[in-house]
Amino acid sequence: WMEEIGNTEWKGVLALGMGGSAAGGDFLSALCNLKGKTPVVVQRDYVLPSWWDEKWLVISTSHSGNTEEAIDATEIALKAGATVIVISTGGILSGLAELHYNCYYIPSIGGQPPRSAFGHIFARQLALFRGIGLLPEGDDDEAMLQRLQLIVNDYDFINNNDSDVIELISYMATQPISLLGPTELMPALNRFKNQLNENSARFARIGIFPEMNHNESVAWGGVGNDADFSVEENVILFLTWNGMHSRVVKRLEWMIAHTPSDMAWRIHGEGESLLEALLHLCIIMDWLSIALGLIHGKDPSAIGPINSLKKFLADQN
């Protein structure tokens, strides 16, 4: 079926999902914007966009297979005649492939929360996109994975007492957190925000270059007396990579030079591609969010409010 899908001319890909299961869609969208053959739109909702039709390939991702928003949106797509690919560990979504001739199932690996299963989920999404020709094959994935494993080891604060994580979280523990970076790193910025929300029970705000320079820069100040009252209290993490537009590099340099906060760090996504840079940053961000949760006395795996909401919604059925 992959060959048939790969030979079909699609308008684009609609990626359905929520939370950690939706993160891979953001990564696919950024990669396709840079080197892909079709647009990828991520839909985090119960419904489909009004412009959607069956000429858009649908990928529905839910780690459990029981995410109600993803189920509803997937069923709408199938009833409209869509071609749907489901990625899950089982659940209701996996059963749809048995009920619909135009629905295909790619099994994932269970036993952990969706956000920590990102590698399992995204690996399947990326392999699918390469397999059906929407993204080019990697130049040397094995070498990339070896480099990324070194980053995992370097930032493992549990087994490496010299990890840079320790110093950074000492500032993040008591201050507001702001995450700034270029458009193409938005998937990593958004995932970091979500990881801080869930693993650390902390808020974080995101600013994207160059868009933020047309509004948010005023609130950051740095020139004159106007600025948000909390600017100097913020821990600011600037996320960068080697492929940034030259003008965005200049914008970021200006921002760094005029940042009122003394607590600012540049975290560079190393690597030979956007894919590697994104994964490099995600590894660092994951370790930071786990360490910050532990500093606050929080179990990084605990998501009490989310589970409570799910029970409340289930009781309403």
C-alpha positions in Angstrom: 0.0 0.0 0.0 2.9 2.4 0.5 3.8 2.2 -3.2 0.3 3.0 -4.2 0.2 6.0 -1.8 3.6 7.1 -3.0 2.5 7.1 -6.6 -0.6 9.3 -5.8 -0.5 13.0 -6.3 -1.6 14.5 -3.0 -2.4 18.2 -2.3 -0.7 17.8 1.0 -0.7 15.9 4.3 -3.1 16.5 7.2 -1.4 15.3 10.4 -4.0 14.5 13.2 -3.0 14.2 16.8 -2.8 15.8 20.2 0.0 16.4 22.8 3.1 14.3 22.5 1.5 12.3 19.7 1.1 15.5 17.6 4.7 16.7 18.0 6.0 14.6 15.1 3.6 16.4 12.8 5.3 19.7 13.6 8.7 18.2 12.8 7.5 16.7 9.5 6.0 20.1 8.6 9.3 21.9 9.2 11.3 19.3 7.3 8.9 19.4 4.3 9.0 23.2 4.3 12.8 23.0 3.9 13.2 19.9 1.6 9.8 18.2 1.1 7.5 17.8 -1.9 4.2 18.6 -0.2 2.9 20.8 2.6 2.1 19.3 6.0 -0.7 20.8 8.1 -1.0 19.7 11.8 -4.6 19.5 13.1 -5.0 19.3 16.8 -8.8 19.1 17.1 -12.0 17.0 16.9 -12.8 18.3 13.4 -11.2 18.8 10.0 -10.5 22.2 8.3 -13.3 23.3 6.0 -10.9 23.4 3.0 -9.9 19.8 3.5 -10.9 17.1 0.9 -9.9 13.5 0.2 -7.1 14.6 -2.0 -5.2 15.3 1.2 -3.4 12.3 2.7 -4.4 11.9 6.4 -1.9 10.6 9.1 -3.6 10.1 12.4 -1.2 9.6 15.3 -2.2 8.6 18.9 0.2 6.7 21.1 -2.6 5.0 22.9 -4.9 4.9 20.0 -7.7 6.2 22.2 -7.3 10.0 22.0 -10.8 11.2 21.5 -10.0 14.2 19.3 -7.9 12.1 17.0 -10.6 9.4 16.8 -13.4 11.9 15.9 -11.3 13.6 13.3 -10.1 10.3 11.8 -13.7 9.0 11.5 -14.8 12.2 9.8 -12.0 11.8 7.3 -12.7 8.1 6.6 -16.4 8.8 6.1 -15.5 11.5 3.6 -13.4 9.0 1.6 -9.9 9.9 2.8 -6.9 7.7 2.7 -5.8 7.5 6.3 -2.6 6.1 7.9 -2.9 5.4 11.6 0.2 5.2 13.9 -0.6 3.9 17.4 0.2 1.2 19.9 -3.4 -0.2 19.5 -6.7 1.2 20.8 -9.7 2.3 18.8 -7.7 3.9 16.1 -5.9 0.7 15.2 -9.2 -1.1 14.8 -10.3 1.4 12.2 -7.8 -0.1 9.8 -9.8 -3.4 10.0 -13.1 -1.7 9.3 -12.1 0.6 6.4 -10.3 -0.5 3.2 -8.8 3.0 2.9 -7.2 2.9 6.4 -3.7 1.5 7.0 -2.1 0.8 10.4 1.5 1.2 11.5 2.1 -0.2 15.0 4.2 1.7 17.5 5.8 0.6 20.8 3.9 1.0 24.1 4.9 1.0 27.8 5.6 4.7 28.2 3.9 8.1 28.0 3.5 9.6 24.6 5.9 12.4 25.2 8.7 10.0 26.1 7.8 7.8 23.1 8.5 10.5 20.7 11.4 8.6 19.2 9.2 5.6 18.4 6.5 7.7 17.0 8.6 10.1 14.9 10.8 7.3 13.6 7.7 5.7 12.0 6.4 9.0 10.7 9.8 9.9 9.1 10.3 6.4 7.6 6.8 6.7 6.2 7.5 10.1 4.6 10.7 8.8 3.1 9.1 5.6 2.0 6.3 7.3 0.0 8.7 9.9 -1.4 7.5 13.0 0.5 11.0 13.5 2.1 14.4 12.5 0.7 16.4 9.7 2.4 19.0 10.8 5.0 22.6 11.1 3.9 24.0 9.1 6.8 21.5 8.3 9.5 23.8 5.9 11.4 26.5 8.6 11.9 23.8 11.1 12.9 22.4 8.7 15.5 25.9 8.1 16.9 26.4 11.8 17.3 23.0 12.2 19.0 23.8 9.4 21.4 26.9 11.4 22.6 24.6 14.3 23.4 22.3 12.0 25.3 25.3 10.9 27.4 26.6 14.4 27.9 23.4 15.9 29.2 22.5 12.8 31.3 22.7 14.6 34.7 22.0 11.4 36.6 25.1 9.6 35.4 27.2 12.7 34.5 27.8 15.1 37.4 29.5 17.5 35.0 26.4 17.9 32.8 25.6 21.5 31.8 22.0 20.8 32.8 22.9 21.3 36.5 24.0 25.0 36.3 21.2 26.0 33.9 18.3 24.6 36.0 19.6 26.4 39.0 18.5 29.7 37.3 15.4 28.2 35.7 14.1 26.9 39.0 12.9 30.3 40.3 12.5 32.5 37.2 10.0 32.9 34.3 11.2 31.0 31.2 11.3 32.3 27.7 12.2 30.3 24.6 13.3 32.1 21.5 14.4 30.8 18.1 13.9 30.9 14.3 10.8 29.7 12.4 12.3 26.3 11.4 13.1 25.4 15.0 9.5 26.0 16.1 8.9 22.2 16.6 11.7 22.1 19.1 10.6 25.3 20.8 7.0 24.0 21.1 8.0 20.6 22.3 10.3 22.2 25.0 7.3 24.3 26.2 5.1 21.2 26.4 7.8 19.2 28.2 8.2 22.0 30.7 4.5 22.0 31.2 4.2 18.2 31.8 7.5 17.1 33.2 8.2 20.2 35.3 4.7 21.7 35.9 6.1 25.0 34.6 4.9 27.6 32.2 7.1 28.8 29.3 6.6 31.3 26.6 7.8 31.1 23.0 9.0 33.8 20.6 9.7 33.1 16.9 12.2 35.1 14.7 11.6 37.1 12.6 7.9 37.4 13.5 8.6 38.5 17.1 10.6 41.4 15.9 7.4 43.0 14.5 5.6 43.0 17.8 7.2 41.3 20.8 10.5 43.2 20.6 8.7 46.3 22.1 7.8 44.3 25.2 11.4 43.0 25.6 12.7 46.6 25.5 16.4 47.1 25.6 16.1 50.5 23.9 14.5 53.4 25.8 12.4 52.9 29.0 9.5 50.8 27.6 9.5 47.1 28.5 7.4 44.5 30.3 7.9 44.7 34.0 9.1 41.1 34.2 11.8 41.3 31.5 14.8 41.3 33.8 13.4 38.3 35.7 13.3 36.0 32.6 15.6 33.2 31.9 16.0 33.3 28.1 17.1 30.4 26.0 18.0 31.3 22.4 17.8 28.2 20.2 19.9 28.3 17.0 21.2 26.1 14.3 23.6 26.3 11.4 21.0 26.8 8.7 19.5 30.0 9.9 18.8 32.8 7.3 21.6 35.4 7.4 19.1 38.2 8.3 17.6 36.2 11.1 21.1 35.7 12.5 21.5 39.5 12.5 18.2 39.9 14.2 19.1 37.4 16.9 22.5 39.1 17.4 20.7 42.4 18.0 18.3 40.8 20.4 21.1 39.2 22.4 23.0 42.5 22.5 19.9 44.4 23.8 18.5 41.8 26.1 17.8 43.4 29.5 18.0 40.0 31.3 21.4 38.8 32.6 20.1 35.2 32.5 20.3 34.4 28.8 21.9 31.4 27.1 22.3 30.4 23.5 21.7 26.6 22.9 22.9 25.6 19.5 21.4 22.7 17.7 24.4 21.0 16.3 24.3 18.7 13.2 24.6 18.5 9.5 20.8 18.9 8.8 17.7 20.5 10.2 16.6 17.0 11.3 19.7 16.5 13.4 19.6 20.0 14.8 16.0 19.5 15.9 16.7 16.2 17.6 19.9 17.6 19.2 17.8 20.3 20.8 15.1 18.0 21.9 17.5 15.8 23.7 18.9 18.8 25.7 15.4 20.1 26.3 14.1 16.8 27.6 16.9 16.4 30.1 16.4 20.0 31.3 12.7 19.5 31.8 13.2 16.3 33.8 15.8 17.9 36.0 13.6 20.9 36.6 10.7 18.7 37.6 12.9 16.9 40.1 14.2 20.2 41.5 10.6 21.2 42.1 9.9 17.8 43.8 7.6 16.7 40.9 7.5 13.3 39.4 8.2 14.1 35.7 5.8 11.3 34.7 2.9 12.5 36.8 0.1 14.3 34.9 -2.7 14.4 37.5 -4.7 17.3 36.0 -4.7 15.6 32.5 -5.9 12.3 33.9 -8.6 14.1 36.0 -9.9 15.9 33.0 -10.0 12.6 31.0 -12.0 11.0 33.8 -14.4 14.0 33.9 -15.0 13.8 30.2 -15.5 10.0 30.3 -18.1 10.5 32.9 -20.0 12.9 30.6 -20.5 10.3 27.9 
